[in-house]
């Protein structure tokens, strides 16, 4: 028996129409360094129509890829909704990829148009001659004439192009399973791989972001989107904002702690999202120059593990609740979110908040052991996390059709490459990425546990731990420490600090003090580069006896 329900597709065109009308007074604002430039959702609706008309004028139709090479700003937000709403596919390019990777992903996705920020034109100009499928470049917030067009490519000024377009467009409602947007993994552990989101997956995911079990933001929030729009589907923030009518605050290129704090002082966002390294910088900025940031009711932090010391510092010193979440480009990205269960308080509540979070009903999760069998969710047994659900990718994009690599997929489940445990009530605690776990004498040492613990030392600004070859034990941990400015700490002292938190055999003997932990294109610790620095003999290592 079929239901009597209407078979209405979940469509980003419908979302745009809704936001531009019933939430028309909500705003997107971009920080300029001294203030904001603001557009209402109503204005965004008209701007989206102008952009869609311009793209249609270039011959862009359903399924064609439109790239962006932009900071988080008003124009990027317009592209984020207008491109999928017209049936085309948004491809937000990661501006921090290595040149070969950037060229690879734009060619692999076959981007036909790229919208580029004026300030990024000099960088983009280096790539453009190698982009094989790009026919049109639109320069926003800058001088289009500064970009030399190779033969066969036309360069346009965003402002001039859009000024000539009608401000209505008949956005088509297409099959909800159609491609809406694509994103490549940032290549932290390999070549970038393409994930294609559908209208349906983005719609359902946005509902989860809005839900109290997700990020839980609503129409009275001012959401500061620090996470780049090119990182992991922008964590779902743009579509969730349109759905909830939240105001959005975009930092543009002002991403250093100082300017971020100035913007917060001026704009008082109530909600923010960024990776831990950003928040580490913000904490240091606040220590140097105190400021009240208690207007932030919640900051969602994920992408890598959040050190408990960082969570406590934000809560206890600044009244800001850090909400820890786990996800991947492949999972749209929201997987689990660390809301503690009802009724827990005190230290027990903190223990829940430190976890990577609880899975929602739409994300099924299981752990698989080395022998391929499923291990129990008993809060102790370790295994590789596998997930499935309506906003989790079933393959990687290839022009010839989705690629289902058995290393990455297991009988309809996505293999995450993350190792952890799941409690009987559905909370995930990650131990490590499988590639980062340190295998010492047949036992595992979690690099993340060591990092989290040592970052609790008052002198430590950042710490990254990698496994390095060892004759006797196969691998041993090497701790790379960045000290806070004006502080001192010796390796012995730091090891003593860890002594009551780890078994003796887990305590690292190798230490190195560095000026900065290398970061990936999305601001995570780049352990691949750290390993290479060690292998090349670039690190001065102290070995304790
Ligand atoms: P990349 O794989 O290129 O870094 P993603 O941002 O998609 O790009 O990375 C997803 C990975 O980030 C996850 O598989 C996991 O290893 C890590 N990750 C995400 N959130 C967390 C978290 N809260 N704690 C620990 N690791 C996390």
Boltz pocket constraint, residues with backbone or C-beta under 6 A from the ligand:
constraints:
  - pocket:
      binder: B
      contacts: [[A, 185], [A, 186], [A, 187], [A, 188], [A, 189], [A, 232], [A, 301], [A, 302], [A, 303], [A, 304], [A, 305], [A, 306], [A, 324], [A, 325], [A, 326], [A, 327], [A, 328], [A, 329], [A, 330], [A, 356], [A, 416], [A, 417], [A, 418], [A, 430], [A, 433], [A, 522], [A, 524]]
      max_distance: 6.0
